[in-house]
Amino acid sequence: MVRSMAASPSPATRAVRHRTIELDGLRVFYREAGPRDGPVVLLPHGYPCSSYEFRNLMPALADRWRTVAPDFPGFGYSDTPGPDRFEYTFDGYARFLDRFTSELGLDRYALYLHDYGSQIGLRLAITAPERVTALIIQNGDIYEDELGPKYAGLQEYWGEPTPEGRAALENAVTEEGFREEFLNDVRGDVAERISPELWTLAWAQLGTPERRRVMVGLMEGLRENLEWFPRYQAYLREHSPPTLIVWGPQDGYMPEGSAGAYLRDLPGAELHLLDGGHWALETNLEEVAVLSRQFLARVLPTF
């Protein structure tokens, strides 16, 4: 039997490529996989990770879709410019993501929204809704009434900032604090599937004094995101992008109710609750990949 070579992408196409570009004088690291002419899936990362969180999902999609995941300034392998050269706020990161997509010529893309990436990605979507072809939402909160119990300490600090409260934020930006972020509230058998490289790598990359200051500042800035929540919700109602919600409910910050709340504004969204938590790409990769492929094939067909 003779098989067409065109029907099966080469291993090189599916492999994740590690690249850097200079953007406004900054060195920006990013990962890319898939065909150059394929529909784009843009992957903005969460805290305290980097594009590393998508290292396994990208090749799982790369036979048909072009996946692109940058490291934000101050994260991963990208530069950490001084605050006089980069605004370390969620607005600043949204502007960065806009510049990054423009530099790479990405004028249409599906967005994978997770953790901080959901805040940054939705701000980008509000700025240019015509570019967004679809959303995949995975443990990214935009409903204040459904915030989980792990937000209690942050909410107390937002209401009454004190030196003691800021010290608690600083203590969270430690290797042990990162371990807690990754393990979160998952059951013991699920935790066994989360590699310790996640928090040891995150600490190796984020443990410098400059980056620790950035991380604490972003946690303080989460307070401003609450004011953006109604705007995110209005965007969803107005534009109704095709949406897949894949959610790990074992999440002290974003439990099951945070996922279901999206159906208020996207009643037609497809919702799947997984047997996992906040870092579902570590514990439920195959499920997320299969559901994402099925969804993308419907809304972003490649042939």
Backbone torsions as a table, in degrees:
resi	resn	phi	psi	omega
1	MET	NA	135.3	178.2
2	VAL	-99.2	126.9	-179.7
3	ARG	-108.1	141.8	178.7
4	SER	-74.5	128.2	177.5
5	MET	-65.9	-28.0	-177.9
6	ALA	-69.4	-20.6	-176.0
7	ALA	-78.9	-14.2	-176.6
8	SER	-130.6	111.8	-179.7
9	PRO	-59.3	149.8	-179.3
10	SER	-71.6	156.6	175.2
11	PRO	-55.9	-32.2	179.7
12	ALA	-65.2	-33.6	178.5
13	THR	-67.8	-38.8	-177.4
14	ARG	-80.5	-19.4	-178.6
15	ALA	-66.8	144.8	174.6
16	VAL	-77.3	128.1	178.9
17	ARG	-103.5	138.8	-175.5
18	HIS	-110.5	118.1	-169.6
19	ARG	-134.5	163.0	172.6
20	THR	-133.8	148.9	171.8
21	ILE	-133.6	160.5	171.7
22	GLU	-99.4	124.3	-176.6
23	LEU	-129.8	112.8	-178.0
24	ASP	53.7	39.5	177.7
25	GLY	82.2	3.5	-179.3
26	LEU	-109.4	142.1	174.3
27	ARG	-83.1	120.8	-177.6
28	VAL	-119.0	124.0	177.6
29	PHE	-93.1	141.3	174.5
30	TYR	-151.0	159.1	176.0
31	ARG	-110.4	145.0	-179.2
32	GLU	-145.9	144.3	175.6
33	ALA	-150.6	155.8	175.8
34	GLY	100.8	173.9	-176.9
35	PRO	-69.7	139.8	-178.0
36	ARG	-60.1	-30.4	-177.3
37	ASP	-98.7	11.0	179.5
38	GLY	-80.4	158.4	173.7
39	PRO	-57.9	139.9	-170.7
40	VAL	-91.0	136.6	168.5
41	VAL	-116.8	115.6	-177.4
42	LEU	-95.9	132.0	-169.7
43	LEU	-123.1	82.7	174.2
44	PRO	-77.9	132.2	-169.0
45	HIS	-85.9	172.6	179.6
46	GLY	-107.4	-175.1	178.4
47	TYR	-100.0	139.7	0.3
48	PRO	-100.1	38.9	-173.6
49	CYS	-98.3	-153.5	-178.9
50	SER	-158.8	-164.9	175.9
51	SER	-59.1	-15.2	177.1
52	TYR	-54.9	-30.5	-177.8
53	GLU	-64.3	-20.1	-177.8
54	PHE	-102.1	9.1	-172.6
55	ARG	-59.7	-29.7	-178.5
56	ASN	-95.9	-30.1	178.1
57	LEU	-69.8	-36.9	-173.9
58	MET	-59.1	-51.2	178.6
59	PRO	-66.5	-23.0	178.4
60	ALA	-70.7	-17.8	178.5
61	LEU	-109.1	-12.1	-163.0
62	ALA	-74.6	-5.4	175.8
63	ASP	-71.1	-24.0	-175.0
64	ARG	-128.3	-24.1	-174.2
65	TRP	-122.5	145.8	177.1
66	ARG	-88.8	112.9	-178.2
67	THR	-103.6	135.5	-176.1
68	VAL	-136.3	126.5	-176.9
69	ALA	-135.5	107.9	177.5
70	PRO	-88.2	156.3	164.7
71	ASP	-88.9	124.9	177.0
72	PHE	-66.7	150.6	172.4
73	PRO	-52.8	134.5	-176.5
74	GLY	89.4	-3.6	179.9
75	PHE	-126.5	158.8	170.9
76	GLY	52.7	-130.9	-176.1
77	TYR	-102.5	8.7	175.8
78	SER	-82.5	164.2	179.4
79	ASP	-65.0	161.0	173.4
80	THR	-122.3	81.0	-179.3
81	PRO	-69.3	161.9	176.3
82	GLY	-67.9	161.2	-178.1
83	PRO	-63.9	-13.9	175.2
84	ASP	-77.3	-14.2	-178.2
85	ARG	-112.5	-16.4	180.0
86	PHE	-147.7	137.4	-179.9
87	GLU	-92.0	107.2	-177.2
88	TYR	-83.9	66.3	175.8
89	THR	-132.5	170.4	178.8
90	PHE	-67.8	-31.8	172.1
91	ASP	-63.5	-44.3	-180.0
92	GLY	-61.2	-40.3	179.1
93	TYR	-70.2	-34.5	176.5
94	ALA	-64.9	-40.5	176.7
95	ARG	-65.3	-39.7	176.1
96	PHE	-58.4	-46.7	-177.4
97	LEU	-64.0	-36.0	175.7
98	ASP	-62.8	-45.2	178.8
99	ARG	-65.5	-39.7	-179.6
100	PHE	-62.2	-47.4	-179.5
101	THR	-65.4	-36.7	177.9
102	SER	-65.5	-41.5	-179.3
103	GLU	-62.4	-37.5	-179.9
104	LEU	-87.2	-1.3	-179.9
105	GLY	71.4	30.7	179.5
106	LEU	-92.9	95.7	-176.3
107	ASP	-99.2	-6.7	175.3
108	ARG	-144.1	136.0	-176.9
109	TYR	-162.1	148.9	163.3
110	ALA	-84.9	147.7	-179.0
111	LEU	-111.8	129.6	170.6
112	TYR	-96.7	115.8	-172.2
113	LEU	-107.8	115.5	-179.3
114	HIS	-143.8	132.9	172.7
115	ASP	52.8	-134.5	178.8
116	TYR	-55.8	-32.6	-179.8
117	GLY	-60.0	-26.6	178.0
118	SER	-69.6	-40.6	178.8
119	GLN	-66.1	-44.0	-178.3
120	ILE	-70.9	-44.8	-179.0
121	GLY	-64.1	-39.5	-179.8
122	LEU	-70.5	-33.1	174.2
123	ARG	-64.4	-39.4	175.2
124	LEU	-63.1	-42.8	-179.3
125	ALA	-62.7	-39.8	178.5
126	ILE	-63.1	-37.2	-179.6
127	THR	-67.8	-38.9	-175.4
128	ALA	-139.6	70.0	-176.0
129	PRO	-62.7	-24.5	-178.6
130	GLU	-68.5	-17.0	-179.5
131	ARG	-84.3	-19.2	-171.1
132	VAL	-86.9	117.7	-179.1
133	THR	-91.2	-26.4	-177.6
134	ALA	-171.6	164.8	175.7
135	LEU	-126.7	137.8	164.4
136	ILE	-116.3	117.8	-174.3
137	ILE	-111.1	124.7	-178.4
138	GLN	-137.3	102.0	177.7
139	ASN	52.6	60.9	173.2
140	GLY	-131.9	116.5	-169.0
141	ASP	-93.7	135.6	174.3
142	ILE	-140.5	18.6	180.0
143	TYR	-126.1	108.7	-172.3
144	GLU	-62.2	-35.7	-177.1
145	ASP	-72.6	-6.6	-179.8
146	GLU	-115.4	13.6	176.2
147	LEU	-64.0	140.4	-176.2
148	GLY	-79.6	172.9	-175.6
149	PRO	-63.9	-24.2	179.8
150	LYS	-68.4	-11.3	175.5
151	TYR	-78.9	-8.6	-171.9
152	ALA	-56.4	-45.9	-179.2
153	GLY	-63.0	-42.2	178.0
154	LEU	-64.4	-43.4	-178.8
155	GLN	-63.0	-37.5	177.2
156	GLU	-64.2	-41.3	179.8
157	TYR	-67.8	-41.5	178.4
158	TRP	-59.7	-39.3	-179.0
159	GLY	-71.5	-33.8	-178.8
160	GLU	-146.9	84.4	179.8
161	PRO	-63.7	128.9	178.4
162	THR	-135.5	159.6	174.9
163	PRO	-57.8	-36.3	179.0
164	GLU	-66.1	-39.3	178.7
165	GLY	-66.5	-39.2	178.3
166	ARG	-68.2	-35.2	177.1
167	ALA	-62.0	-35.5	177.6
168	ALA	-65.5	-37.8	176.1
169	LEU	-64.5	-42.6	179.1
170	GLU	-62.6	-37.5	178.8
171	ASN	-67.9	-22.9	176.9
172	ALA	-74.1	-24.0	179.7
173	VAL	-91.5	67.5	178.4
174	THR	-141.4	168.4	178.5
175	GLU	-60.8	-41.4	178.7
176	GLU	-67.5	-37.9	176.1
177	GLY	-63.1	-39.7	177.7
178	PHE	-66.8	-37.8	176.3
179	ARG	-57.7	-43.7	178.3
180	GLU	-64.1	-38.6	178.5
181	GLU	-60.6	-41.8	-176.8
182	PHE	-78.2	-37.6	-179.8
183	LEU	-79.6	-38.1	173.7
184	ASN	50.4	-131.4	-174.5
185	ASP	-108.5	24.3	-177.3
186	VAL	-74.1	152.8	175.0
187	ARG	-62.0	161.0	-178.0
188	GLY	-58.6	-40.3	-178.6
189	ASP	-69.6	-28.6	175.6
190	VAL	-75.7	-40.2	179.2
191	ALA	-58.1	-31.5	-179.9
192	GLU	-63.8	-17.7	-180.0
193	ARG	-92.8	2.2	-179.9
194	ILE	-102.0	115.4	-173.9
195	SER	-72.9	137.2	177.0
196	PRO	-64.2	-16.1	175.6
197	GLU	-58.1	-26.8	-179.1
198	LEU	-59.4	-51.1	-177.1
199	TRP	-82.4	-28.2	177.9
200	THR	-71.1	-38.4	176.3
201	LEU	-67.9	-43.9	179.4
202	ALA	-59.0	-42.2	180.0
203	TRP	-68.2	-39.5	177.9
204	ALA	-61.1	-33.9	-177.5
205	GLN	-87.9	-32.1	-172.6
206	LEU	-106.1	0.4	-173.2
207	GLY	-81.6	2.4	177.2
208	THR	-74.2	154.9	179.4
209	PRO	-56.9	-39.3	-178.8
210	GLU	-64.5	-46.3	-177.2
211	ARG	-72.6	-33.2	176.8
212	ARG	-63.1	-39.7	177.4
213	ARG	-62.3	-40.4	177.8
214	VAL	-61.6	-45.0	-177.1
215	MET	-64.0	-42.5	178.4
216	VAL	-64.9	-41.5	178.2
217	GLY	-60.8	-38.1	178.5
218	LEU	-67.9	-38.0	176.8
219	MET	-64.1	-38.5	175.1
220	GLU	-64.4	-38.0	-177.9
221	GLY	-72.5	-12.0	176.3
222	LEU	-59.3	-25.9	177.9
223	ARG	-57.4	-40.0	-179.7
224	GLU	-66.0	-27.2	-179.4
225	ASN	-64.1	-29.3	178.2
226	LEU	-58.1	-35.6	178.1
227	GLU	-70.3	-21.2	177.8
228	TRP	-85.1	-19.2	-174.8
229	PHE	-52.5	-47.9	178.1
230	PRO	-60.9	-30.9	179.2
231	ARG	-71.7	-39.9	174.9
232	TYR	-60.1	-45.6	-178.0
233	GLN	-63.4	-40.3	178.1
234	ALA	-63.9	-39.4	176.2
235	TYR	-58.2	-45.6	-178.7
236	LEU	-62.6	-43.7	-179.4
237	ARG	-65.4	-41.7	-174.4
238	GLU	-71.9	-40.5	-171.6
239	HIS	-103.9	-20.0	177.1
240	SER	41.7	56.5	178.2
241	PRO	-65.0	147.1	173.3
242	PRO	-54.0	132.0	-170.3
243	THR	-138.3	132.2	169.9
244	LEU	-111.3	129.4	175.9
245	ILE	-113.0	116.8	175.3
246	VAL	-119.5	124.1	-165.1
247	TRP	-140.0	134.3	171.0
248	GLY	-96.0	105.2	-173.5
249	PRO	-74.5	-10.7	176.3
250	GLN	-80.1	69.9	-169.6
251	ASP	-143.4	112.5	-178.2
252	GLY	-69.2	-18.7	176.5
253	TYR	-91.4	-39.7	-172.6
254	MET	-134.1	76.6	-176.8
255	PRO	-74.9	-170.8	-174.4
256	GLU	-54.2	-39.6	-178.7
257	GLY	-60.7	-29.9	178.5
258	SER	-65.9	-30.5	177.7
259	ALA	-75.3	-49.7	-178.0
260	GLY	-62.2	-26.9	-178.6
261	ALA	-60.9	-28.7	179.0
262	TYR	-59.8	-27.2	-178.2
263	LEU	-69.3	-14.9	174.0
264	ARG	-61.4	-40.8	-175.6
265	ASP	-104.1	-16.8	178.4
266	LEU	-130.6	69.2	-176.0
267	PRO	-61.7	-20.3	179.5
268	GLY	-91.6	3.5	-178.2
269	ALA	-68.8	153.1	176.7
270	GLU	-95.3	120.5	-174.4
271	LEU	-117.0	129.2	177.3
272	HIS	-130.4	124.5	174.4
273	LEU	-96.2	127.0	-175.9
274	LEU	-100.1	164.3	174.9
275	ASP	-90.1	70.5	-176.4
276	GLY	-166.7	-163.1	-175.6
277	GLY	-131.7	-146.0	-170.1
278	HIS	-62.8	-33.7	-175.9
279	TRP	-105.1	63.6	-174.0
280	ALA	-64.7	-24.0	178.7
281	LEU	-70.5	-14.9	174.1
282	GLU	-88.9	-35.2	-171.9
283	THR	-105.9	-22.1	-174.3
284	ASN	-135.3	38.2	-173.8
285	LEU	-57.4	-48.2	-175.3
286	GLU	-61.1	-42.5	178.5
287	GLU	-62.2	-47.3	-179.2
288	VAL	-62.6	-42.0	-179.0
289	ALA	-63.6	-45.2	-179.4
290	VAL	-64.4	-47.6	180.0
291	LEU	-62.9	-39.7	179.0
292	SER	-65.7	-42.4	179.2
293	ARG	-62.7	-45.6	-180.0
294	GLN	-61.7	-43.6	179.9
295	PHE	-65.2	-49.9	-178.5
296	LEU	-63.2	-34.4	178.4
297	ALA	-64.3	-31.0	178.3
298	ARG	-76.9	-43.5	-171.6
299	VAL	-97.3	-22.1	178.6
300	LEU	-130.7	62.1	-177.4
301	PRO	-62.2	141.7	-178.5
302	THR	-102.8	-18.8	175.1
303	PHE	-164.1	NA	NA
